[in-house]
Amino acid sequence: MTYKVTKTDEQWRDELGIKYSVLREAGTDRPWSGALLDEKRAGTYRCGACSAELFKSDTKFDSGSGWPSFYEAINPDAVELREDRSLGMVRTEVVCATCGSHLGHLFDDAHQTPTGDRFCLNSSSLEFDEQD
């Protein structure tokens, strides 16, 4: 797939630093370690690589999983869903539709939400802009 924001691996490495392993190599933050896990302010969550808008704070919920969780993307075109067969199981990977960076995974186990979906994301793959 061709993305609106494209860079070489070297450029991504230089810009992202320690976040490179999560955003560009599909790494995972340790559970309960992310800076945005307990974020409660109103605002917008953006891609940590390209700053594209991804999720609104009113769709964030406490899933008990140890990672920031959302039940709906800001719009259907904000994220791309891919089949992920790593770790000996089939999951749905969530990537930024603007730059292709790894955000986390999507699960359909959030029965307490309006959509039933749980976008389980890495804090290090996100930026947060507080609403004015």
Secondary structure as UniProt FT lines:
FT   HELIX           9..16
FT   HELIX           17..19
FT   HELIX           20..23
FT   TURN            24..25
FT   TURN            31..32
FT   TURN            35..38
FT   STRAND          43..47
FT   TURN            48..50
FT   STRAND          53..56
FT   HELIX           57..59
FT   STRAND          60..61
FT   STRAND          69..70
FT   TURN            76..77
FT   STRAND          79..84
FT   HELIX           86..88
FT   STRAND          91..96
FT   TURN            97..99
FT   STRAND          102..107
FT   TURN            111..112
FT   STRAND          118..121
FT   HELIX           123..125
FT   STRAND          126..130
//
